[in-house]
Amino acid sequence: MGKVRKARGTTFVVSKEALAKLGCGKVAYVKEMTAEQLREMYPNIGGVPVRGVLYVLQSADGYPIVVSDERRRSINHALRDDLELASLH
């Protein structure tokens, strides 16, 4: 981990990998993707439809938790598991 000096203190720079590990088991996000994108990212997931839009609940490190054809279902799953939902920008 490196440091960046600023006029009013020190800001620490954290790698994406380290940041992702901080939220594992606590933070998740819902990512919209096509069935094709899902198969490319996670070729070992079975039962993916041929086409369509899917909503993937992913842990902070990007691991897929649940895949649904409805965004609300993915959100509800996160809430049932007491996960904090993060916004994607």
BATIGU-531133 format. One record per residue: x, y, z of N, C-alpha, C in turn; residue number from 1; residue in three letters. Coordinates in steps of 0.05 Angstrom, whole numbers, plus 5000, padded with zeros to 4 digits. Atoms other than C-alpha are relative to their C-alpha. Last residue first. Example, Ala and Ser with C-alpha at 12.3 -4.5 7.8 and 13.67 -1.06 7.14 Angstrom:
BEGIN
NODE    n.X    n.Y    n.Z   ca.X   ca.Y   ca.Z    c.X    c.Y    c.Z    nr   rest
NODE   4984   4976   4999   5273   4979   5143   4985   5022   5014     2    Ser
NODE   5018   4976   5000   5246   4910   5156   5018   5024   5000     1    Ala
***
This chain:
BEGIN
NODE    n.X    n.Y    n.Z   ca.X   ca.Y   ca.Z    c.X    c.Y    c.Z    nr   rest
NODE   4998   4975   5014   4583   5083   4786   5014   4996   4974    89    His
NODE   4979   5000   5021   4558   5021   4821   4999   5026   4985    88    Leu
NODE   5007   4989   5027   4520   5031   4885   5023   4997   4982    87    Ser
NODE   4983   4977   5009   4533   4987   4946   4990   5008   4972    86    Ala
NODE   4999   4997   5029   4481   4942   4979   5016   5025   4994    85    Leu
NODE   5003   4972   5007   4497   4923   5051   5003   5003   4970    84    Glu
NODE   4977   4988   5014   4487   4849   5061   4993   5030   4995    83    Leu
NODE   4989   4978   4984   4440   4822   5114   5024   5013   4987    82    Asp
NODE   4974   5008   4990   4430   4757   5076   5014   5022   5016    81    Asp
NODE   5004   5024   4984   4355   4770   5068   5026   4991   5013    80    Arg
NODE   5012   4991   4975   4372   4840   5043   4995   4977   5019    79    Leu
NODE   4980   4986   4984   4420   4813   4991   4988   5009   5027    78    Ala
NODE   4981   5020   4990   4368   4763   4967   5021   5013   5017    77    His
NODE   5012   5013   4977   4316   4818   4963   5018   4979   5011    76    Asn
NODE   4999   4981   4977   4362   4859   4918   4989   4986   5025    75    Ile
NODE   4972   4998   4991   4373   4800   4871   5003   5018   5024    74    Ser
NODE   4993   5026   4987   4298   4787   4869   5029   5000   5010    73    Arg
NODE   5011   5000   4972   4284   4861   4855   5007   4974   5014    72    Arg
NODE   4982   4985   4983   4330   4861   4794   4991   4998   5029    71    Arg
NODE   5014   4976   4988   4289   4807   4760   5019   5013   5020    70    Glu
NODE   5010   4984   5023   4320   4756   4712   4984   5024   5010    69    Asp
NODE   5029   4999   5003   4361   4730   4770   4993   5015   4974    68    Ser
NODE   5007   4990   5026   4432   4708   4785   4970   4999   4997    67    Val
NODE   5025   5010   5011   4456   4698   4857   4995   5014   4973    66    Val
NODE   5015   5012   4978   4521   4704   4895   4974   4988   4990    65    Ile
NODE   5030   5000   5002   4569   4718   4839   4987   4985   5022    64    Pro
NODE   5010   5027   5001   4640   4733   4863   4970   5000   4998    63    Tyr
NODE   5010   5006   5027   4660   4805   4846   4989   4972   4997    62    Gly
NODE   4977   5008   5017   4705   4817   4907   4991   4991   4972    61    Asp
NODE   4982   4978   5004   4651   4858   4942   5023   4993   4981    60    Ala
NODE   4987   4991   4975   4601   4802   4932   5020   5022   4993    59    Ser
NODE   4972   5007   4997   4559   4800   4869   5011   5010   5027    58    Gln
NODE   4992   4990   4974   4484   4799   4859   5028   4990   5004    57    Leu
NODE   4982   5017   4984   4475   4788   4785   5007   5014   5026    56    Val
NODE   4991   4983   4978   4416   4817   4748   5016   4982   5019    55    Tyr
NODE   5000   5013   4974   4403   4786   4680   5011   5020   5021    54    Leu
NODE   4986   4984   4979   4383   4815   4613   4997   4985   5026    53    Val
NODE   5016   4985   4981   4365   4767   4558   5017   5015   5019    52    Gly
NODE   4999   4970   5003   4395   4713   4515   4983   5012   5022    51    Arg
NODE   4986   4994   5025   4412   4638   4515   5003   5030   4997    50    Val
NODE   5017   4999   5025   4391   4629   4587   5017   5009   4976    49    Pro
NODE   5003   4972   5009   4445   4611   4638   4983   5000   4975    48    Val
NODE   5028   4991   5001   4432   4542   4667   4996   5028   4992    47    Gly
NODE   5018   5014   5018   4504   4528   4687   4972   5012   5001    46    Gly
NODE   5028   4999   4990   4556   4574   4716   4982   4987   4980    45    Ile
NODE   5008   5024   4985   4625   4549   4698   4972   5001   5011    44    Asn
NODE   5007   5022   5018   4637   4601   4643   4991   4974   5014    43    Pro
NODE   5002   5023   4982   4633   4659   4693   4992   4975   4983    42    Tyr
NODE   4988   4995   4974   4653   4723   4658   5002   4975   5018    41    Met
NODE   4972   4993   5004   4638   4700   4587   5015   5004   5026    40    Glu
NODE   4986   5024   5008   4574   4665   4607   5030   5005   4995    39    Arg
NODE   4998   5017   4976   4551   4727   4645   5015   4974   4993    38    Leu
NODE   4979   4989   4982   4567   4772   4586   5004   4982   5024    37    Gln
NODE   4974   5005   5013   4526   4727   4540   5023   5010   5017    36    Glu
NODE   4994   5028   4996   4467   4727   4588   5027   4993   4988    35    Ala
NODE   5013   5018   5019   4469   4803   4586   5008   4971   5007    34    Thr
NODE   4984   5009   5023   4490   4843   4646   4983   4982   4983    33    Met
NODE   5016   5008   5023   4461   4884   4703   5018   4991   4978    32    Glu
NODE   4990   4991   5026   4503   4886   4765   4982   4989   4978    31    Lys
NODE   5015   5013   5021   4474   4884   4835   5010   5011   4974    30    Val
NODE   5012   4982   5019   4523   4901   4891   4985   4983   4978    29    Tyr
NODE   5005   5012   5026   4548   4868   4954   4988   5021   4982    28    Ala
NODE   5009   4982   5020   4577   4888   5021   4997   4985   4973    27    Val
NODE   5014   4978   4988   4585   4848   5085   4987   5019   4979    26    Lys
NODE   5019   5010   4980   4611   4779   5068   4983   5022   5013    25    Gly
NODE   5010   5027   5004   4670   4809   5032   4983   4990   5023    24    Cys
NODE   5029   5002   5000   4674   4884   5043   4989   4972   4997    23    Gly
NODE   5011   4987   4977   4747   4892   5063   4970   4996   5002    22    Leu
NODE   5000   5018   4977   4768   4840   5013   4989   5013   5025    21    Lys
NODE   5021   5021   5003   4745   4884   4955   5000   4982   5024    20    Ala
NODE   5025   4987   4995   4788   4943   4980   4977   4979   4998    19    Leu
NODE   5002   4996   4971   4849   4899   4983   4974   5012   5008    18    Ala
NODE   5002   5026   4987   4839   4875   4912   4996   5002   5030    17    Glu
NODE   5027   5009   5004   4825   4945   4885   4995   4973   5015    16    Lys
NODE   5005   5014   5026   4890   4969   4915   4971   4991   4999    15    Ser
NODE   5005   5029   4995   4889   5019   4972   4994   4987   4973    14    Val
NODE   5010   5013   5024   4920   5088   4968   4998   4971   5004    13    Val
NODE   4989   5026   5006   4926   5122   5035   4987   4990   4975    12    Phe
NODE   5020   5018   5012   4914   5196   5040   5013   4974   4993    11    Thr
NODE   4991   5022   5017   4959   5236   5086   4976   4984   4991    10    Thr
NODE   4998   5027   4988   4945   5303   5116   5009   4980   4979     9    Gly
NODE   5012   5002   4973   4920   5372   5096   5001   4972   5011     8    Arg
NODE   4994   4976   4984   4965   5391   5037   4989   4997   5028     7    Ala
NODE   5018   4978   5007   4963   5321   5008   5006   5023   5019     6    Lys
NODE   5000   4977   4982   5016   5266   5009   4982   5022   4989     5    Arg
NODE   5000   4975   5016   4999   5202   4973   4998   5023   5019     4    Val
NODE   5011   4976   4989   5017   5137   5008   5002   5023   4981     3    Lys
NODE   4985   4975   5002   5028   5068   4981   4986   5023   5013     2    Gly
NODE   5017   4977   5000   5000   5000   5000   5018   5025   5000     1    Met
***
